[in-house]
Amino acid sequence: MGSEWILMIRLFGLPIFLGVGSLAVGLFLSMAGQSAAEIAVLAEVGKLFLQAGQLIALAGVAAALGLSLWRWWLLYLWESGKLDGGCYNCGGPMSHKDGRYGAYSKCQICGSKREGWH
């Protein structure tokens, strides 16, 4: 049971953080827009920032949804046996990174690391 939770946190932690953060930014900017509308001089500038902030928040939520759907698809392929990943431990998909000591690969399912890109 514990390893399943770690799997879900590894796969879906970033999309959830991105989505919740984008919603929080959008909520903050919508609340800030109400107070900026009361000041006559800054009202127009505040409206522009509010519109831009809402678009940025919407783009962040869309990116989080897209990343989440991609990771659900990878999980489905891995669990159904259709994904032939490069991980020696679980056969999961590998993400390729450049680190302090050179290129390495990290499994997106179990988190194991290997030297070089595989």
N, C-alpha and C positions, 0 to 999 in steps of 0.2 A: 504494500500500500504506500509506503514512504517513497519508493522510487518512482511511482506514477506521478506523485505530486511534484517531484523534482523535474521530471520530464515535462510536465505542463508548464511549470515556471520557466524552464529554459526555452521552450518553444514560444510561449505566449506572453511572457513577461514584458518584452519590449513593445509589442503592439498594444497591450493594455495600458502601459505607462504612457505611450504616445497619444492614445485616444483620450484617456482621462486628463492628461496635461493640456491637450488641445481644447477640450471642453471647458476646463478651468480657465484657460486664457480667454476663450470666447465669453464666458460668464463674467469674468473680471472686466473685460472691455465693454460689455453691454451695461454693466453697472456704472462704469466710469463715464460712459456716454450720457447717462442721465444727469449726472452732476455737471458735466461740461456744457450741457444744453442750457443750464441756468445762467451761465455767464455769456453775455451778448457778444463780447469781442472774440472769445474762443469757441463760440458755438459752431461756426463753419469748419474750423480746423479740427475740432473734436469730432464732428460728423465724419470727416474724411478718415481720421484715425480709427474711428469705430467701424466704418465699412471695411477698411483694409484689414483690421484685426479680425473681424468676423470671417473674412475670406481666408485669412491665414489659418484660423481655427478650423474652418470647414475643410481646408486642404489637409490639415493634420489628421483630422478624423477620417477623411477618405484614405489617406496613406496608411493609417493604422488598420482600417478595415481591409484594404488590399493586402497588407503584409500578413494579417491574421488569416485571411482566406488562403493565401499561398502556403502558410505553415500548416493549416488544416489539411490542404491537399497533400503536402509532403507526408504528414502523419498518416493519412489514409493510404497512400501508396506504400509506405513502409510497413504498416500493420497488415495490409493485404498481401504482402510479399511481391509486389510488382516493382518495387524500387530496389535496385541493386546498387547500394551505396558503397563507399570505400572504407567504412569503419571495420576494423578487425574484431571489435567486441560485439557489436549489435547489427552491423550491416547498414547502418543509417547514413543519411546524406552528410557530406563533409562541407564545411565552409573553409575557404582558403584565406589565410591571413599572412601578413608580413609582421614579424615581431622583432624584438631586440636582437635575437640571434639568427635571424633569417626567416625564410618562408616555413610555414607550418600549416597543418590542417587540423580542424577541430570538429568533432562530430556534433551535429545539431540535436541528436537524440540522447546519447549517453554522456557527452561532454569529454570523451577521451581525446588526447592530442597525439599527433604524429609529426615527425620532422618531414618537411617537404610538402609539396602539393600532390594530393592523391585523388 
